[in-house]
Amino acid sequence: MSDKVYDLAQLEELGGGDAEFVSMMVMTFLEHTPGQLEELKNAHGSGDLATMGAIAHKIKPNVDMFGISAIVQDIRDLEQMGKNGISNAETAEKLDKVDKELTIAFEQLKQL
């Protein structure tokens, strides 16, 4: 698992090469996003699609900022599915993919 699922280039550019800024952003991401991911899964599991969409909306900027490209479209799709009250096999597949990719990203970022 040497391939990183994230890319910090955008974050490094935003921080102007300030390693401390990047480190702080990574710590904040690791502090908040795992809980948001659990909320996302719980909202879907309980059929609260509006909340699922709202939480996907919260996670979306982090997916972009941390360059987790494999799920950029999936998190947007989950946001829209939630807003539109759509829950089907595709919703579950996208949620599973987001869960897997973010979990890998959390583990990889903890190694920094």
C-alpha positions, 0 to 999 in steps of 0.5 A, spaced: 500 500 500 505 504 498 500 508 493 498 514 496 490 516 496 491 523 497 495 529 494 497 534 499 500 539 493 493 543 493 494 544 501 502 546 500 500 551 495 495 554 499 500 554 505 505 557 501 510 551 503 509 552 510 510 545 513 507 547 519 500 549 516 500 543 512 501 539 518 496 543 522 491 542 516 492 534 516 491 534 524 484 538 523 482 533 518 484 527 522 480 530 528 474 531 524 473 527 518 473 520 521 467 522 525 463 526 519 464 519 515 461 515 521 455 520 521 454 520 514 454 512 514 449 512 520 445 517 516 444 513 510 443 507 515 437 510 518 434 513 512 436 520 513 438 522 506 437 530 507 442 529 513 447 524 509 447 530 503 448 535 508 454 531 511 457 529 504 457 537 503 461 538 509 466 532 507 467 535 500 472 541 501 476 536 505 476 531 499 478 536 494 483 539 499 487 533 500 486 531 493 483 524 494 481 524 487 478 517 487 472 519 490 471 527 488 465 525 484 462 520 489 462 525 495 458 530 490 454 524 488 452 522 495 451 530 496 446 530 491 443 523 492 441 526 499 438 532 497 434 529 492 432 523 497 435 518 493 437 511 496 439 505 492 444 500 490 448 506 487 448 510 493 450 504 497 456 503 493 458 510 493 458 510 500 462 504 501 467 507 496 468 513 500 468 509 506 474 505 504 478 511 500 477 516 506 479 510 511 485 509 507 487 516 507 486 517 515 491 511 516 496 514 510 496 521 513 497 518 520 504 516 518 506 523 516 
